[in-house]
Amino acid sequence: MVQVGSRLQEAAARHLGRRWFLIPLAIFTASRLVDTLFIFLSASHQVALSQARDDYYVYEPSPADPGYLGVVSNWDGQWYRQIATDGYQHPSPGASPQEVWDTLWAWAFPPAYPMIVRLVMMITSLSFPVAATIVSCLAGAAAMVLMYRLVARTGGQFLASVTVLFSSFWVAAPLLQVAYSESLALFFLMAALNLLVDRRYGWAAVAVLALSMTRIVTLPLLLAVVVHAWLRYRREGPFWKTRPKDALGIAVVAFCTVFGVVAWMLLASVFIGPQAGMERSSGQRSLYLGWFEDTYHLVGVGGPVFIAVVVLLLTAFMLSPRARVWAPELRAWSVAYPAYLFALTPFLPAVFRYLLLTPTLPVMMAGTPRTMTRHTLLWVAALLVLLLLCQRWYVSTMLVVWTDDSRPGP
């Protein structure tokens, strides 16, 4: 019996080795089932949403207790619903200031996600909430497969599984199945990092440009490209002499990470004018130092000092031997992206959503485990329970519109 059991284990290991992608898909599928349950349970607390509200944009009014399909298009989902249904619009002659503002503000949202949802709606005749759920879930599943591949190549299958697990059950992970662009952005990000590590620079540039048309977060990837180029130089010397095409490819990817910051702004400017295009697409109208400035106003000098210490500690960890289980390019992104967020985004709960694009951070809480031990499994299980409780809070308090009072969204 013992021999039969060991043979079955070996056969299962070989099977999973050939079909490794089943592990991240299974984890992500389980997380979607749990988050669907959370959304269903919380939907009964949602208030009626009408276009009369002046603190919350409503494209499609919905009654109280709208069910799952009514919740998945909340908040930014209303803007994506407008874009997917009507496309990007110009203000009509004689429109009121509020109508002009609503029409132009849609241009703040890059087109990749709503246009893909629009395509699905056209092909299948499905409603926006259903099409958005399908697009988000498929993009999220593909992102987890690529995330698993990226981590497993340096950290092994167990670390890759934990990374996918914590990303799938992260506090804001319910957004990976609703009408938000996070799933698609995570997919393009993981694709760009995988292709960069694989030295497929042309496709990596394409992935970066696609990311720029999904979320304007490409600039932190520049550090990942620089680290990649530096490591190639350390291993191969002046590789640009023997492999000029590779050097050119790296330069193109680096250019795309910078150009991606303004790509959608420039494209929008063609249709609505340079001033409106730059303002609506960037969302930044003056010099702003994000968390550093906001925490200074809240608690004084200690606020920005604390944020700076957090960034320094994160940098120190990613440079430590323990962090070498991650690909260098992923480690670079894991430092550059949070620093980018702290410098350019306001001090709001939306940070939970933004950090979906940093899969290494929740794994750090578990000590970046590479081997499966009893202690590690217990610690991972405890953190998973904590994340589930946080998800339940996030859905019921942040995603669901449970009050008529004005408040920040997810």
C-alpha positions in Angstrom: 0.0 0.0 0.0 2.9 2.4 0.8 4.5 1.7 -2.5 1.2 2.3 -4.3 0.7 5.6 -2.4 4.2 6.8 -3.3 3.7 5.9 -6.9 0.5 7.9 -7.0 2.3 10.9 -5.5 5.1 10.7 -8.0 2.5 10.4 -10.9 0.7 13.4 -9.5 3.9 15.4 -9.3 4.8 14.5 -12.9 1.3 15.4 -14.0 1.5 18.8 -12.4 5.0 19.4 -13.6 3.7 19.1 -17.2 0.6 21.1 -16.4 1.9 23.6 -14.0 -0.6 26.2 -15.2 -3.3 24.3 -13.5 -2.0 25.4 -10.0 -2.5 29.1 -10.5 -5.8 28.6 -12.4 -7.1 26.5 -9.5 -6.1 29.0 -6.9 -7.6 31.9 -8.9 -10.8 30.1 -9.6 -11.3 29.3 -5.9 -10.7 33.0 -5.0 -13.3 34.1 -7.6 -15.9 31.8 -6.1 -15.2 33.2 -2.6 -15.3 36.8 -3.8 -18.5 36.1 -5.8 -20.1 34.9 -2.5 -18.9 38.1 -0.7 -20.4 40.3 -3.4 -23.7 38.4 -3.3 -23.9 38.7 0.5 -23.1 42.4 0.5 -25.3 43.5 -2.4 -28.4 43.6 -0.2 -26.8 46.6 1.7 -26.4 48.7 -1.4 -28.6 51.8 -1.7 -30.5 52.9 -4.8 -28.2 54.8 -7.2 -29.7 57.6 -9.3 -28.3 60.3 -11.6 -29.5 62.9 -9.1 -26.4 62.2 -6.9 -23.8 64.9 -7.1 -21.1 63.0 -5.2 -21.1 59.8 -7.2 -21.2 59.5 -11.0 -24.1 57.3 -12.1 -24.4 56.3 -15.8 -27.0 53.6 -15.3 -29.3 54.0 -12.3 -29.9 50.9 -10.2 -32.4 50.1 -7.4 -31.4 49.2 -3.8 -30.2 45.6 -3.4 -29.3 45.2 -7.1 -27.6 41.8 -6.8 -24.2 40.8 -8.1 -24.6 42.4 -11.5 -25.5 45.7 -9.9 -22.4 45.8 -7.7 -19.8 44.8 -10.3 -20.3 48.1 -12.2 -20.0 50.4 -9.1 -17.6 53.4 -8.9 -15.2 53.5 -11.8 -17.3 50.8 -13.4 -19.9 53.5 -14.1 -17.4 55.4 -16.2 -16.2 52.2 -18.0 -19.9 51.4 -18.6 -20.4 54.7 -20.3 -17.2 54.3 -22.4 -18.1 50.7 -23.4 -21.7 51.6 -24.3 -21.3 55.0 -25.9 -17.6 55.3 -26.6 -15.6 58.5 -25.9 -17.7 61.5 -26.5 -17.4 65.3 -27.2 -19.5 67.7 -25.2 -22.7 68.6 -27.1 -23.4 72.2 -28.0 -25.2 74.0 -25.2 -24.3 71.3 -22.6 -24.3 72.4 -18.9 -20.9 72.7 -17.1 -21.6 69.4 -15.3 -22.4 67.6 -18.5 -19.2 69.0 -20.1 -17.3 67.8 -17.1 -18.8 64.3 -17.2 -18.2 64.0 -20.9 -14.6 65.0 -20.7 -13.8 63.2 -17.5 -14.4 59.8 -19.3 -11.2 60.6 -21.2 -9.3 60.1 -17.9 -9.7 56.4 -18.3 -7.4 54.7 -20.8 -9.2 52.7 -23.5 -7.9 49.1 -23.4 -10.3 47.7 -20.8 -13.6 49.4 -21.8 -12.9 48.8 -25.5 -12.3 45.1 -24.9 -15.5 44.9 -22.9 -17.3 46.8 -25.7 -16.0 44.2 -28.2 -17.3 41.3 -26.1 -20.7 43.0 -25.8 -20.9 43.5 -29.5 -19.9 39.9 -30.3 -22.0 38.2 -27.6 -24.9 40.7 -27.0 -24.2 40.3 -23.3 -24.9 43.2 -20.9 -22.0 45.3 -19.6 -21.8 43.7 -16.1 -21.6 40.2 -17.5 -19.1 41.2 -20.3 -17.0 43.1 -17.7 -17.0 40.1 -15.4 -15.9 37.8 -18.2 -13.1 40.1 -19.3 -11.8 40.7 -15.8 -11.8 37.1 -14.8 -10.1 35.9 -18.0 -7.4 38.6 -17.7 -6.9 37.9 -14.1 -6.5 34.2 -14.7 -4.0 34.8 -17.4 -2.1 37.2 -15.1 -1.9 34.6 -12.4 -0.5 32.0 -14.8 2.2 34.5 -15.9 2.9 35.5 -12.3 3.4 31.9 -11.3 5.7 31.4 -14.2 7.8 34.5 -13.4 8.2 33.5 -9.7 8.7 29.7 -10.2 11.7 30.2 -12.4 13.7 31.6 -9.5 11.8 30.9 -6.3 10.3 27.4 -7.0 6.7 26.2 -7.3 5.8 26.6 -3.6 6.8 30.3 -3.5 5.0 30.8 -6.8 1.9 29.1 -5.4 1.9 31.3 -2.3 2.4 34.4 -4.4 -0.6 33.6 -6.6 -2.6 32.7 -3.5 -1.9 36.0 -1.7 -2.5 38.0 -4.9 -5.8 36.2 -5.6 -7.0 36.8 -2.0 -5.4 40.2 -1.5 -7.7 42.8 0.3 -8.7 44.5 -3.0 -8.7 41.3 -5.1 -12.5 41.3 -5.5 -11.8 44.0 -8.1 -10.2 41.3 -10.2 -13.7 40.3 -11.3 -15.6 43.5 -11.5 -15.6 46.4 -14.0 -12.2 47.7 -13.1 -9.0 47.6 -15.2 -6.8 46.0 -12.5 -7.0 42.5 -14.0 -6.0 43.6 -17.4 -3.3 45.8 -16.1 -1.9 43.0 -14.0 -1.9 40.7 -17.1 0.0 43.2 -19.2 2.5 43.9 -16.4 3.2 40.2 -15.8 3.5 39.7 -19.6 6.0 42.6 -19.8 8.2 41.3 -17.0 8.1 37.7 -18.3 9.1 38.9 -21.8 11.8 41.1 -20.4 13.3 38.2 -18.5 13.0 36.0 -21.6 14.9 38.7 -23.6 12.0 39.0 -26.0 12.3 42.8 -26.1 10.0 43.5 -29.1 7.1 41.8 -27.5 8.0 43.3 -24.1 7.7 46.8 -25.7 4.3 45.9 -27.0 3.2 44.7 -23.5 4.4 48.0 -22.0 2.5 50.0 -24.5 -0.6 47.9 -23.9 -0.2 48.5 -20.2 0.0 52.3 -20.9 -3.4 52.0 -22.6 -4.8 50.3 -19.5 -3.3 52.1 -16.5 -0.8 54.9 -16.6 1.8 53.1 -14.4 4.6 52.2 -16.9 7.3 54.5 -15.5 8.3 52.3 -12.6 9.1 49.6 -15.2 12.1 51.7 -16.3 14.0 50.6 -13.2 13.3 47.0 -14.0 14.7 47.6 -17.5 17.8 49.3 -16.2 18.4 46.5 -13.7 18.0 44.0 -16.5 20.5 45.8 -18.7 23.0 46.2 -15.9 22.9 42.5 -15.0 23.4 41.6 -18.7 26.4 43.9 -18.7 27.8 42.3 -15.6 27.4 38.8 -17.0 28.4 39.4 -20.6 30.4 42.7 -20.6 29.6 45.3 -23.3 26.9 43.1 -25.0 25.8 45.9 -27.3 29.0 45.3 -29.4 28.2 41.6 -30.0 24.4 41.8 -29.8 23.4 45.2 -31.1 19.8 44.1 -31.7 19.4 43.2 -28.0 20.8 46.5 -27.0 18.4 48.3 -29.3 15.5 46.2 -28.0 16.3 47.1 -24.4 16.5 50.8 -25.4 13.1 50.5 -27.1 11.5 48.9 -24.0 13.0 51.7 -21.8 11.7 54.3 -24.1 8.2 52.7 -24.0 8.2 52.8 -20.2 8.7 56.6 -20.3 6.5 57.2 -23.4 3.7 55.2 -21.8 3.2 57.9 -19.2 2.0 60.3 -21.8 0.8 58.0 -24.6 -2.9 58.1 -23.7 -2.7 61.8 -22.9 -1.3 62.5 -26.4 -3.9 60.3 -28.1 -6.7 61.9 -26.2 -5.4 65.4 -27.1 -5.9 64.6 -30.7 -9.6 64.4 -30.1 -10.4 66.9 -27.3 -7.5 69.3 -27.6 -4.1 69.4 -25.9 -5.2 71.2 -22.7 -8.2 69.0 -22.0 -6.4 65.8 -23.1 -3.4 66.3 -20.8 -5.6 67.4 -17.8 -8.2 64.7 -18.1 -5.7 61.9 -18.8 -3.1 62.7 -16.2 -5.4 63.7 -13.3 -2.6 66.0 -12.1 -3.0 69.7 -12.5 -0.3 71.0 -10.2 2.9 69.8 -8.5 1.8 67.2 -6.0 3.9 64.9 -3.7 1.2 62.3 -2.9 1.5 60.6 0.4 4.5 62.7 1.4 2.4 65.9 1.1 -0.8 64.4 2.5 0.8 62.9 5.6 2.6 66.1 6.2 -0.7 68.0 6.4 -2.1 65.3 8.7 0.7 64.7 11.2 3.5 67.0 10.3 7.1 66.2 9.4 6.8 62.7 10.9 4.4 61.7 8.1 6.7 62.0 5.1 9.6 60.8 7.2 7.7 57.6 7.9 6.8 57.1 4.3 10.4 57.6 3.3 11.5 55.0 5.9 9.0 52.5 4.5 10.4 53.0 1.0 14.0 52.6 2.3 13.2 49.4 4.3 11.5 48.0 1.2 14.5 48.8 -0.9 16.8 47.2 1.7 14.8 44.0 1.8 14.7 43.7 -2.0 18.5 44.1 -2.0 19.0 41.5 0.7 20.0 37.9 0.1 16.6 36.7 1.2 14.9 38.5 -1.6 17.0 36.8 -4.3 14.2 34.2 -4.7 12.5 36.9 -6.9 13.7 37.7 -10.4 15.8 40.9 -10.3 13.3 42.6 -12.6 10.4 41.8 -10.3 12.4 43.1 -7.3 13.1 46.4 -9.1 9.4 46.8 -9.9 8.5 46.0 -6.3 10.5 49.0 -5.1 9.9 51.4 -7.9 6.1 51.0 -8.1 5.3 51.6 -4.4 7.6 54.7 -4.4 5.8 55.9 -7.5 2.4 55.4 -5.7 3.6 57.3 -2.6 4.9 60.2 -4.7 2.0 60.6 -7.1 -1.3 59.3 -5.6 -3.4 60.7 -2.7 -3.6 59.2 0.7 -6.8 57.3 0.2 -8.1 53.7 0.5 -7.5 53.2 -3.2 -4.0 52.2 -2.3 -5.3 48.7 -1.6 -6.3 48.6 -5.2 -3.1 50.0 -6.5 -1.0 47.4 -4.6 -2.7 44.6 -6.5 0.1 45.3 -9.0 2.8 44.5 -6.5 2.5 40.7 -5.9 5.6 40.4 -3.8 4.4 42.7 -0.9 1.8 40.3 0.7 4.2 37.4 0.4 6.8 39.3 2.4 4.4 38.9 5.4 4.9 35.2 5.2 8.7 35.5 4.9 8.9 34.6 1.2 8.8 30.9 1.9 10.5 28.6 -0.6 9.9 25.2 1.1 6.7 23.6 2.3 7.0 23.0 6.1 4.3 22.6 8.8 5.3 26.0 10.3 5.1 27.7 6.9 1.7 26.2 6.0 0.3 27.3 9.4 1.6 30.8 8.9 0.3 31.0 5.3 -3.1 29.6 6.5 -3.3 32.3 9.3 -2.5 35.1 6.8 -5.1 33.7 4.4 -7.8 33.9 7.0 -6.8 37.5 7.8 -6.9 38.4 4.1 -10.4 36.8 3.8 -11.7 38.9 6.7 -10.2 42.0 5.1 -11.8 41.1 1.8 -15.2 40.7 3.4 -14.7 44.2 4.9 -13.5 45.6 1.6 -16.5 44.3 -0.4 -19.1 45.4 2.2 -17.6 48.7 3.1 -15.7 49.9 0.0 -17.1 48.2 -3.1 -20.8 48.3 -2.1 -22.4 51.8 -2.0 -24.1 51.3 1.3 -24.8 55.0 2.2 -26.1 58.2 0.6 -23.2 60.1 2.3 -20.2 61.1 0.2 -17.1 59.0 0.7 -14.1 57.7 -1.2 -14.4 54.7 -3.4 -12.2 51.6 -3.8 
